[in-house]
Amino acid sequence: MIGRANQEMIDAADTLVAVLDGVDVDSGTASEIGYAFGGGKRIYGLRTDFRQSGENEGALVNLQVRYFIDASGGTVATNVDNLFAIMFSDAE
């Protein structure tokens, strides 16, 4: 039931904003990112966590997650103000 509601909300959205904090991206969040990418949605990530993540030294997040975000036309921001500035400039 929750999964179906989540799918329907992603289907209805134009954009997905994913919180990427933690040592690694939450598996549910990673699934949502992949599903949104497959549906042609623009994806933005927010990572405020200072810890490194992903398999490469210096990477903000897992390389596959980062690929889906970047290839969708979105990006990863490190604070909310920057995220909003990017999203609103993309909307113009």
N, C-alpha and C positions, 0 to 999 in steps of 0.2 A: 504494500500500500504506500509506504513512504517512498520507495524507489520509483513507483509509477508517478506519484505526484512530483517528485524531483525531475523526472524525465519530461513531464508535461510543462513544468516551469522553464526548463532549459529550452525546450522546443518553442515556447512562446516568447522568449527573450531575444533581443538583438545582440546582447553583449553578456559575457560572463566575467565576473570579478572573483578571483580565487585568492583566498588567504593561504600563503605558502609557508607560514612560520612553522618551526619545529626542526628537529634534526633532519627529518626527511618529510616531504609533502605527504599529508594524510592520504591513505589509499582511496578513500571516497572522493576526496578533492581531485586526485589524479584521474580517477574514472570520469568525473564530471568534466574535467578539462579535455580528455580524449573524446568524450561524447560530443561536447560542444564543438570541438574542432571538426569532427566528422560531419556535423550539421552545418558547417560554414559560419559559425558564430565568431565574432571577434572576442578575444580573451585577454584580460589584463590580470596580472598577478601582483599581489601586495606581500612583500617580505620585509618585515620590520625586525626580524630575529637577526642578531649579530653573528650567530654561529654559522660556520660554513656548512653547506649541504651539497648533496650530489656526490658523484664519484670522482670528480676532478677537483684538484686543489684550486681554491679561489672561486669555484662555481657557486652562484647564489642558490640554484636548485638543480635537481636532476636534469640531465641533458635532454631527455625525451620530453619532459614537461616544458622545459624552456623552448624546445623546438616548436611544440604545438602553439605556445603563446606567441612567439615571434612570427611564425608562419601564418598565423591568423590575422596579422596586422596589429596585434597588441604588443605589450611590453611588460616588463616587471619593474615596479616602483618600490622604493625602500621607505616611503612614508606616505601618509594619506594625502597631504597637501600636494605632493608631487604627482600622485596617482590622479587626483581630480584635475590638476592642471593638464596632464597628458590627455586624459579622457575628453575634457572639454575642448581642447585644441584639435583633437581628432574629429570631433563632432561638427566642427565648422566647415 
